[in-house]
C-alpha cells in the first residue's frame, strides 16, 4: 500500500465527480492550503482505495488552530481493504 498526498483530480475520482457540498468544501480548502488530502493506494494496480483529510485551521480552534493543532477527518478505506491494519 502507498499512502501519499493526493490531487484534486483524485479527490474527484474518489467522490465520483458528485456535486456534493462536502466535496466542494474539501476542494476549496485544498486550493487555499488549509486542507490536505491524503490517499491510500493499492500499489499492485494503483487503485485508490482510501482517503483522509487534515484541516490545519478551523472556526473551532479546539479542533485546529493553524499553529500547533490539526483536525483529521473523513478517514475512509474501501470495504474490501478493511481489517488490514491500514488505519
N, CA, C and O of each residue as an XYZ file, in Angstrom:
348
protein
N       0.840     -1.174      0.000
C       0.000      0.000      0.000
C       0.886      1.239      0.000
O       1.971      1.245      0.582
N       0.419      2.258     -0.643
C       1.130      3.529     -0.716
C       0.213      4.607     -0.152
O      -0.935      4.736     -0.579
N       0.710      5.371      0.796
C      -0.023      6.489      1.373
C       0.710      7.758      0.968
O       1.912      7.888      1.197
N      -0.025      8.702      0.360
C       0.616      9.917     -0.166
C      -0.394     11.048     -0.269
O      -1.603     10.833     -0.177
N       0.121     12.255     -0.461
C      -0.759     13.398     -0.709
C      -1.396     13.220     -2.079
O      -0.716     12.931     -3.064
N      -2.720     13.399     -2.126
C      -3.458     13.237     -3.371
C      -3.747     14.565     -4.042
O      -3.553     15.631     -3.458
N      -4.210     14.483     -5.268
C      -4.538     15.675     -6.054
C      -6.052     15.921     -6.033
O      -6.831     15.045     -5.657
N      -6.441     17.102     -6.434
C      -7.863     17.435     -6.540
C      -8.542     16.502     -7.534
O      -9.679     16.088     -7.309
N      -7.863     16.163     -8.631
C      -8.455     15.247     -9.607
C      -8.714     13.872     -8.993
O      -9.725     13.238     -9.295
N      -7.808     13.411     -8.136
C      -8.016     12.129     -7.462
C      -9.160     12.206     -6.462
O      -9.915     11.247     -6.301
N      -9.289     13.342     -5.795
C     -10.423     13.533     -4.890
C     -11.730     13.413     -5.672
O     -12.664     12.740     -5.237
N     -11.787     14.065     -6.816
C     -12.992     13.999     -7.652
C     -13.271     12.566     -8.092
O     -14.428     12.150     -8.148
N     -12.226     11.810     -8.402
C     -12.395     10.419     -8.801
C     -12.980      9.601     -7.653
O     -13.905      8.816     -7.857
N     -12.444      9.782     -6.449
C     -12.959      9.053     -5.297
C     -14.406      9.433     -5.004
O     -15.200      8.590     -4.589
N     -14.744     10.689     -5.218
C     -16.109     11.156     -4.953
C     -16.992     11.007     -6.190
O     -18.133     11.468     -6.209
N     -16.459     10.367     -7.206
C     -17.192     10.079     -8.448
C     -17.786     11.337     -9.080
O     -18.896     11.319     -9.613
N     -17.026     12.423     -9.009
C     -17.420     13.698     -9.609
C     -18.814     14.160     -9.188
O     -19.509     14.834     -9.948
N     -19.214     13.795     -7.972
C     -20.516     14.234     -7.465
C     -20.502     15.740     -7.205
O     -19.441     16.356     -7.106
N     -21.661     16.303     -7.099
C     -21.790     17.720     -6.788
C     -21.939     17.968     -5.294
O     -22.498     18.986     -4.888
N     -21.448     17.056     -4.483
C     -21.600     17.144     -3.033
C     -21.013     18.441     -2.483
O     -19.892     18.809     -2.836
N     -21.760     19.140     -1.618
C     -21.208     20.334     -0.975
C     -19.953     20.015     -0.155
O     -19.048     20.845     -0.069
N     -19.891     18.837      0.439
C     -18.706     18.448      1.215
C     -17.496     18.320      0.300
O     -16.419     18.826      0.618
N     -17.667     17.651     -0.826
C     -16.571     17.519     -1.791
C     -16.084     18.900     -2.211
O     -14.880     19.154     -2.244
N     -17.014     19.785     -2.529
C     -16.643     21.136     -2.960
C     -15.938     21.903     -1.842
O     -15.015     22.674     -2.103
N     -16.369     21.694     -0.601
C     -15.718     22.328      0.558
C     -14.278     21.849      0.681
O     -13.371     22.648      0.916
N     -14.067     20.541      0.521
C     -12.707     19.994      0.585
C     -11.833     20.564     -0.535
O     -10.679     20.921     -0.299
N     -12.370     20.650     -1.736
C     -11.598     21.172     -2.870
C     -11.175     22.612     -2.609
O     -10.017     22.969     -2.825
N     -12.108     23.438     -2.145
C     -11.771     24.839     -1.860
C     -10.713     24.930     -0.752
O      -9.798     25.749     -0.838
N     -10.834     24.101      0.279
C      -9.849     24.093      1.357
C      -8.472     23.686      0.882
O      -7.471     24.226      1.354
N      -8.402     22.735     -0.052
C      -7.121     22.316     -0.624
C      -6.501     23.468     -1.409
O      -5.308     23.746     -1.285
N      -7.321     24.132     -2.217
C      -6.819     25.255     -3.017
C      -6.302     26.382     -2.131
O      -5.359     27.077     -2.508
N      -6.910     26.575     -0.950
C      -6.478     27.624     -0.016
C      -5.353     27.143      0.911
O      -4.889     27.888      1.774
N      -4.924     25.889      0.722
C      -3.860     25.274      1.513
C      -4.217     25.163      2.993
O      -3.329     25.159      3.845
N      -5.494     25.075      3.300
C      -5.936     24.845      4.667
C      -6.241     23.372      4.912
O      -6.271     22.923      6.058
N      -6.470     22.616      3.830
C      -6.790     21.201      3.930
C      -5.778     20.412      3.103
O      -5.430     20.796      1.986
N      -5.311     19.294      3.679
C      -4.503     18.342      2.921
C      -5.352     17.107      2.674
O      -6.098     16.662      3.546
N      -5.229     16.566      1.478
C      -5.939     15.354      1.083
C      -4.894     14.267      0.875
O      -3.975     14.419      0.070
N      -5.043     13.174      1.606
C      -4.124     12.042      1.500
C      -4.875     10.851      0.934
O      -6.056     10.662      1.222
N      -4.194     10.048      0.129
C      -4.800      8.862     -0.448
C      -4.098      7.613      0.064
O      -2.937      7.641      0.473
N      -4.836      6.534      0.027
C      -4.276      5.202      0.225
C      -4.455      4.499     -1.109
O      -5.561      4.423     -1.644
N      -3.354      3.989     -1.637
C      -3.359      3.410     -2.974
C      -2.864      1.967     -2.910
O      -1.884      1.670     -2.227
N      -3.543      1.078     -3.623
C      -3.073     -0.290     -3.766
C      -1.917     -0.250     -4.756
O      -2.121      0.039     -5.936
N      -0.698     -0.539     -4.285
C       0.467     -0.390     -5.155
C       0.573     -1.483     -6.216
O       1.435     -1.400     -7.092
N      -0.273     -2.495     -6.160
C      -0.251     -3.541     -7.186
C      -0.937     -3.085     -8.465
O      -0.505     -3.440     -9.562
N      -2.013     -2.291     -8.332
C      -2.732     -1.846     -9.522
C      -2.994     -0.333     -9.531
O      -3.745      0.162    -10.371
N      -2.376      0.396     -8.598
C      -2.502      1.856     -8.497
C      -3.937      2.320     -8.256
O      -4.265      3.470     -8.546
N      -4.790      1.452     -7.737
C      -6.178      1.806     -7.448
C      -6.254      2.594     -6.146
O      -5.657      2.202     -5.143
N      -6.991      3.709     -6.162
C      -7.206      4.484     -4.953
C      -8.231      3.757     -4.100
O      -9.348      3.495     -4.546
N      -7.849      3.430     -2.869
C      -8.735      2.646     -2.017
C      -9.096      3.354     -0.719
O      -9.865      2.823      0.082
N      -8.544      4.555     -0.501
C      -8.859      5.250      0.733
C      -8.538      6.727      0.668
O      -7.887      7.210     -0.259
N      -9.019      7.433      1.687
C      -8.823      8.878      1.745
C      -8.774      9.351      3.192
O      -9.295      8.700      4.096
N      -8.138     10.493      3.385
C      -8.007     11.136      4.687
C      -7.826     12.625      4.441
O      -7.171     13.033      3.482
N      -8.416     13.434      5.320
C      -8.305     14.890      5.195
C      -7.759     15.465      6.488
O      -8.161     15.064      7.580
N      -6.837     16.408      6.351
C      -6.260     17.100      7.500
C      -6.612     18.577      7.366
O      -6.271     19.220      6.373
N      -7.299     19.106      8.379
C      -7.619     20.530      8.431
C      -6.576     21.204      9.305
O      -6.371     20.802     10.450
N      -5.918     22.221      8.777
C      -4.887     22.925      9.540
C      -5.465     24.041     10.385
O      -4.885     24.416     11.405
N      -6.603     24.575      9.970
C      -7.254     25.646     10.726
C      -8.753     25.425     10.646
O      -9.258     24.899      9.655
N      -9.459     25.822     11.682
C     -10.897     25.614     11.756
C     -11.529     26.790     12.486
O     -10.867     27.483     13.258
N     -12.809     27.006     12.235
C     -13.530     28.015     13.012
C     -13.500     27.647     14.490
O     -13.413     28.521     15.352
N     -13.573     26.360     14.777
C     -13.466     25.857     16.150
C     -11.985     25.625     16.448
O     -11.412     24.628     16.008
N     -11.378     26.522     17.177
C      -9.932     26.465     17.444
C      -9.537     25.276     18.315
O      -8.356     24.937     18.391
N     -10.512     24.631     18.978
C     -10.205     23.404     19.704
C      -9.938     22.248     18.742
O      -9.257     21.288     19.102
N     -10.471     22.335     17.518
C     -10.214     21.313     16.504
C      -8.858     21.539     15.831
O      -7.998     20.658     15.827
N      -8.687     22.716     15.273
C      -7.459     23.060     14.550
C      -7.269     24.564     14.649
O      -8.199     25.338     14.419
N      -6.061     24.965     14.991
C      -5.847     26.390     15.238
C      -4.860     27.055     14.294
O      -4.530     28.226     14.483
N      -4.380     26.343     13.285
C      -3.460     26.931     12.326
C      -2.039     27.046     12.824
O      -1.184     27.586     12.123
N      -1.761     26.547     14.029
C      -0.417     26.654     14.603
C       0.106     25.293     15.046
O       1.041     24.751     14.456
N      -0.513     24.748     16.097
C       0.018     23.511     16.666
C      -1.047     22.442     16.878
O      -0.827     21.477     17.610
N      -2.188     22.611     16.246
C      -3.262     21.629     16.377
C      -3.949     21.477     15.018
O      -4.364     22.463     14.409
N      -4.065     20.227     14.551
C      -4.753     19.933     13.291
C      -5.911     18.988     13.574
O      -5.963     18.341     14.620
N      -6.837     18.918     12.626
C      -8.016     18.075     12.754
C      -8.002     17.053     11.622
O      -7.955     17.425     10.450
N      -8.043     15.780     11.963
C      -8.074     14.706     10.972
C      -9.517     14.234     10.837
O     -10.184     13.951     11.832
N      -9.987     14.153      9.605
C     -11.369     13.712      9.406
C     -11.496     12.884      8.138
O     -10.595     12.835      7.301
N     -12.634     12.244      8.033
C     -13.034     11.510      6.831
C     -12.013     10.463      6.422
O     -11.672     10.344      5.245
N     -11.524      9.702      7.397
C     -10.625      8.606      7.063
C     -11.477      7.436      6.628
O     -12.203      6.847      7.429
N     -11.382      7.102      5.347
C     -12.202      6.034      4.795
C     -11.323      5.057      4.002
O     -10.387      5.454      3.308
N     -11.657      3.773      4.130
C     -10.993      2.718      3.375
C     -12.079      1.891      2.679
O     -13.100      1.565      3.284
N     -11.852      1.558      1.417
C     -12.770      0.707      0.673
C     -13.029     -0.575      1.480
O     -12.112     -1.130      2.085
N     -14.260     -1.026      1.483
C     -14.658     -2.185      2.297
C     -13.776     -3.405      2.057
O     -13.502     -4.160      2.990
N     -13.326     -3.608      0.814
C     -12.505     -4.789      0.508
C     -11.166     -4.770      1.212
O     -10.521     -5.811      1.337
N     -10.729     -3.596      1.678
C      -9.400     -3.463      2.267
C      -9.429     -3.204      3.775
O      -8.387     -2.960      4.384
N     -10.590     -3.257      4.360
C     -10.700     -3.037      5.805
C     -10.176     -4.246      6.557
O     -10.218     -5.366      6.047
N      -9.681     -4.024      7.771
C      -9.172     -5.096      8.595
C      -7.744     -5.496      8.286
O      -7.265     -6.519      8.775
N      -7.052     -4.691      7.470
C      -5.664     -4.985      7.082
C      -4.655     -4.126      7.838
O      -3.463     -4.167      7.531
N      -5.107     -3.352      8.817
C      -4.200     -2.517      9.586
C      -3.837     -1.201      8.924
O      -2.848     -0.577      9.309
N      -4.593     -0.769      7.955
C      -4.280      0.492      7.264
C      -4.616      1.704      8.112
O      -4.081      2.788      7.882
N      -5.497      1.534      9.091
C      -5.888      2.638      9.962
C      -4.773      3.023     10.893
O      -4.931      3.940     11.700
